[in-house]
Amino acid sequence: RAPVVPSSAIPQNFAPKPGQAARREIDVACAKGDTAAAFAAFDAAVESGEPLQPHSFNVLLHLCSGGTSTGGNYKDDAKTAKVVVPPKDAVHPERANAIFNKMVELDVQRTEMTYTALARIEAASGEPRRALDVVKRLIDERLTPKLRTFAPALHAFCMKGDIEGALEAEAEIANAGIEISEAEYGALLVAYADAGRWEDGLALLRRMREEIRTLSAPLVESTRRFFDAHPGWRVEESAAVDEATGAA
């Protein structure tokens, strides 16, 4: 029979790190998309005074913003990643506010992921201006934004028909040295179509011609919608092109 090793002989590095138990509970709940269990684990940790790791705060905020998580990793899955502005009923703004306030209270390090989640929530709540203000706060804290941090504001402005707000968001993106993607071009095209801003839409298309080589299916649909909104134009499924001259 193996000898019994006294507990005093067990190396200290085998002791669980503070907040590790809560992290496991939160990760498991988020992986299942179980918001009730994730929030209950957070409440229990706060009530007991168990310190929470920055990861736990961020994965909770990601869940609040309509995201999902697998294996303790709070990156968007393929389906969620395409949803720039989540449905309003998929976000939890009050919970997110409480979680973020606790981060501030405990002086937990915020990251770009923290503010991206908050921007998504504001956009889903129909508040693109607040979503853009979230990004500005991130910059004030000397953090580096990504396109996904700005995108919710731009898309939400477009959804509300506020083109000037969308262009302001696009200017902020450019000032940060970031290029917009096909999703943003598509959102702007649809907004121009809905507003009847034909010349602005054509200018955007000319810009797209220089910056995008091949249109994805969603951008093709946005382009079709733009031309369908103007009488006398139509979009053909295909066109013959002279390989020598490039003429259609």
C-alpha positions as CSV (number, residue, x, y, z in Angstrom):
1,R,0.0,0.0,0.0
2,A,1.3,3.4,-1.0
3,P,2.4,5.6,2.0
4,V,0.2,8.5,3.0
5,V,1.7,11.9,2.1
6,P,1.0,14.5,4.8
7,S,-0.8,17.6,3.4
8,S,2.1,19.8,4.6
9,A,4.3,18.0,2.0
10,I,2.1,19.0,-0.9
11,P,3.7,21.8,-2.9
12,Q,2.0,25.1,-2.5
13,N,1.7,25.5,-6.3
14,F,-0.9,22.8,-6.3
15,A,-3.4,25.1,-4.5
16,P,-6.1,26.5,-6.8
17,K,-5.7,30.1,-7.8
18,P,-8.1,32.7,-6.4
19,G,-11.2,32.8,-8.6
20,Q,-10.4,29.6,-10.4
21,A,-13.5,27.8,-9.1
22,A,-15.8,30.6,-10.2
23,R,-14.1,30.8,-13.5
24,R,-14.8,27.1,-14.1
25,E,-18.5,27.5,-13.3
26,I,-18.9,30.6,-15.5
27,D,-17.0,29.0,-18.4
28,V,-19.2,25.9,-18.3
29,A,-22.4,27.9,-18.1
30,C,-21.3,30.2,-21.0
31,A,-20.2,27.2,-23.1
32,K,-23.8,25.9,-22.7
33,G,-25.3,29.4,-23.3
34,D,-26.9,29.1,-19.9
35,T,-27.2,32.8,-18.9
36,A,-29.1,32.0,-15.6
37,A,-26.3,29.7,-14.4
38,A,-23.5,32.1,-15.5
39,F,-25.1,35.0,-13.7
40,A,-25.8,32.9,-10.6
41,A,-22.1,31.9,-10.5
42,F,-21.2,35.5,-10.7
43,D,-23.6,36.6,-8.0
44,A,-22.3,33.8,-5.7
45,A,-18.7,34.8,-6.2
46,V,-19.5,38.4,-5.5
47,E,-21.5,37.5,-2.3
48,S,-18.8,35.3,-1.0
49,G,-16.0,37.7,-1.8
50,E,-14.3,35.3,-4.1
51,P,-12.0,37.3,-6.4
52,L,-13.0,37.0,-10.1
53,Q,-10.3,36.9,-12.8
54,P,-10.5,39.4,-15.8
55,H,-11.3,36.4,-18.0
56,S,-14.5,35.7,-16.1
57,F,-15.7,39.3,-16.4
58,N,-15.0,39.4,-20.1
59,V,-16.7,36.0,-20.8
60,L,-19.7,37.2,-18.9
61,L,-19.9,40.5,-20.8
62,H,-19.5,38.6,-24.1
63,L,-22.5,36.4,-23.1
64,C,-24.4,39.6,-22.2
65,S,-23.7,40.9,-25.7
66,G,-25.4,37.9,-27.4
67,G,-22.2,36.0,-27.9
68,T,-21.6,32.3,-27.2
69,S,-18.5,30.5,-25.8
70,T,-17.0,27.1,-26.1
71,G,-14.3,25.5,-24.1
72,G,-13.8,28.6,-21.9
73,N,-12.9,30.6,-25.0
74,Y,-15.0,33.8,-25.4
75,K,-14.3,34.4,-29.1
76,D,-17.3,34.4,-31.3
77,D,-18.3,31.2,-33.0
78,A,-18.7,31.3,-36.8
79,K,-22.4,32.0,-36.7
80,T,-22.2,34.7,-34.0
81,A,-19.3,36.4,-35.7
82,K,-21.5,37.4,-38.6
83,V,-23.9,39.2,-36.4
84,V,-22.5,42.7,-35.9
85,V,-25.7,44.0,-34.1
86,P,-27.4,41.3,-32.1
87,P,-31.2,41.2,-31.7
88,K,-32.4,43.4,-28.8
89,D,-33.8,40.3,-27.0
90,A,-30.4,38.6,-27.2
91,V,-28.6,41.1,-25.0
92,H,-28.6,41.8,-21.2
93,P,-27.8,45.5,-20.7
94,E,-28.7,45.7,-17.0
95,R,-26.6,42.6,-16.2
96,A,-23.7,44.0,-18.3
97,N,-23.8,47.3,-16.5
98,A,-23.6,45.5,-13.1
99,I,-20.7,43.4,-14.3
100,F,-18.8,46.3,-15.7
101,N,-19.4,48.4,-12.6
102,K,-18.0,45.6,-10.5
103,M,-14.9,45.6,-12.8
104,V,-14.4,49.3,-12.2
105,E,-15.1,49.0,-8.5
106,L,-12.4,46.2,-8.1
107,D,-10.1,47.9,-10.6
108,V,-10.0,44.9,-12.8
109,Q,-8.1,45.5,-16.1
110,R,-10.4,46.2,-19.0
111,T,-9.6,45.1,-22.5
112,E,-10.7,45.6,-26.0
113,M,-13.0,42.6,-25.6
114,T,-14.7,44.4,-22.6
115,Y,-15.6,47.4,-24.6
116,T,-16.5,45.5,-27.8
117,A,-19.2,43.6,-25.7
118,L,-20.5,46.9,-24.4
119,A,-20.6,48.5,-27.9
120,R,-22.6,45.5,-29.2
121,I,-25.1,45.8,-26.3
122,E,-25.6,49.6,-27.0
123,A,-26.0,49.0,-30.7
124,A,-28.6,46.2,-30.1
125,S,-30.5,48.5,-27.8
126,G,-30.8,51.0,-30.6
127,E,-28.2,53.4,-29.2
128,P,-25.5,53.8,-31.9
129,R,-24.2,57.1,-30.4
130,R,-23.6,55.3,-27.1
131,A,-21.9,52.5,-28.9
132,L,-19.5,55.0,-30.5
133,D,-18.9,56.6,-27.1
134,V,-17.9,53.3,-25.7
135,V,-15.1,53.1,-28.3
136,K,-14.0,56.6,-27.4
137,R,-13.8,55.5,-23.8
138,L,-11.7,52.5,-24.8
139,I,-9.3,54.9,-26.6
140,D,-9.2,57.2,-23.6
141,E,-8.0,54.2,-21.5
142,R,-5.1,53.8,-24.0
143,L,-6.5,50.5,-25.4
144,T,-6.4,49.6,-29.0
145,P,-9.7,49.2,-30.8
146,K,-10.4,46.7,-33.6
147,L,-12.9,46.9,-36.4
148,R,-15.3,44.8,-34.4
149,T,-15.2,47.5,-31.7
150,F,-16.4,50.2,-34.1
151,A,-18.6,48.1,-36.3
152,P,-21.7,47.9,-34.0
153,A,-22.0,51.7,-34.0
154,L,-21.6,52.0,-37.8
155,H,-24.1,49.3,-38.5
156,A,-26.6,50.5,-35.9
157,F,-26.4,54.1,-37.4
158,C,-27.2,52.6,-40.8
159,M,-30.1,50.5,-39.4
160,K,-31.6,53.7,-38.0
161,G,-31.1,55.6,-41.3
162,D,-28.6,58.0,-39.7
163,I,-26.1,58.2,-42.5
164,E,-24.2,61.1,-41.0
165,G,-23.7,59.1,-37.9
166,A,-22.5,56.1,-39.9
167,L,-20.0,58.3,-41.8
168,E,-18.8,59.7,-38.5
169,A,-18.2,56.2,-37.3
170,E,-16.4,55.4,-40.5
171,A,-14.2,58.4,-40.1
172,E,-13.3,57.3,-36.6
173,I,-12.4,53.9,-38.0
174,A,-10.1,55.4,-40.6
175,N,-8.5,57.7,-37.9
176,A,-7.7,54.5,-36.0
177,G,-5.8,53.2,-39.0
178,I,-8.4,50.4,-39.6
179,E,-10.0,49.5,-42.9
180,I,-13.7,48.7,-43.1
181,S,-14.8,45.3,-44.4
182,E,-17.4,44.2,-47.0
183,A,-20.0,44.1,-44.2
184,E,-19.6,47.8,-43.6
185,Y,-19.7,48.6,-47.3
186,G,-22.9,46.6,-47.6
187,A,-24.5,48.4,-44.6
188,L,-23.7,51.8,-46.1
189,L,-25.0,50.9,-49.5
190,V,-28.3,49.8,-48.1
191,A,-28.5,52.9,-46.0
192,Y,-27.9,55.0,-49.2
193,A,-30.6,53.1,-51.0
194,D,-33.2,53.6,-48.3
195,A,-32.4,57.3,-48.1
196,G,-32.4,57.8,-51.9
197,R,-28.9,59.1,-51.9
198,W,-28.0,57.9,-55.4
199,E,-24.8,59.9,-56.0
200,D,-23.4,59.0,-52.6
201,G,-24.0,55.4,-53.3
202,L,-22.4,55.6,-56.7
203,A,-19.3,57.2,-55.1
204,L,-19.2,54.3,-52.6
205,L,-19.4,51.8,-55.5
206,R,-16.5,53.5,-57.3
207,R,-14.5,53.3,-54.1
208,M,-15.4,49.6,-53.7
209,R,-14.2,49.0,-57.3
210,E,-10.7,50.0,-56.1
211,E,-10.7,48.3,-52.8
212,I,-12.7,45.0,-53.3
213,R,-11.7,42.5,-56.0
214,T,-14.5,40.0,-55.6
215,L,-17.9,40.6,-54.0
216,S,-19.2,38.1,-51.4
217,A,-22.8,37.0,-51.6
218,P,-24.0,39.4,-48.9
219,L,-22.4,42.3,-50.6
220,V,-23.9,41.3,-54.0
221,E,-27.3,41.4,-52.3
222,S,-26.6,44.9,-50.8
223,T,-25.5,46.1,-54.3
224,R,-28.6,44.6,-55.9
225,R,-30.8,46.3,-53.3
226,F,-29.1,49.7,-54.0
227,F,-29.8,49.4,-57.8
228,D,-33.3,48.0,-57.3
229,A,-34.1,51.2,-55.4
230,H,-33.6,53.3,-58.5
231,P,-35.9,53.0,-61.5
232,G,-34.2,52.2,-64.8
233,W,-31.5,50.0,-63.4
234,R,-31.3,46.3,-63.0
235,V,-28.8,43.7,-61.9
236,E,-28.0,40.8,-64.3
237,E,-27.1,37.4,-62.9
238,S,-24.1,37.3,-65.3
239,A,-22.5,39.2,-68.1
240,A,-20.2,38.3,-71.0
241,V,-16.8,40.0,-70.8
242,D,-14.3,40.4,-73.6
243,E,-11.1,38.9,-72.2
244,A,-9.0,41.0,-74.5
245,T,-10.5,44.4,-73.8
246,G,-12.4,43.8,-70.5
247,A,-15.6,45.3,-72.1
248,A,-18.9,43.9,-71.0
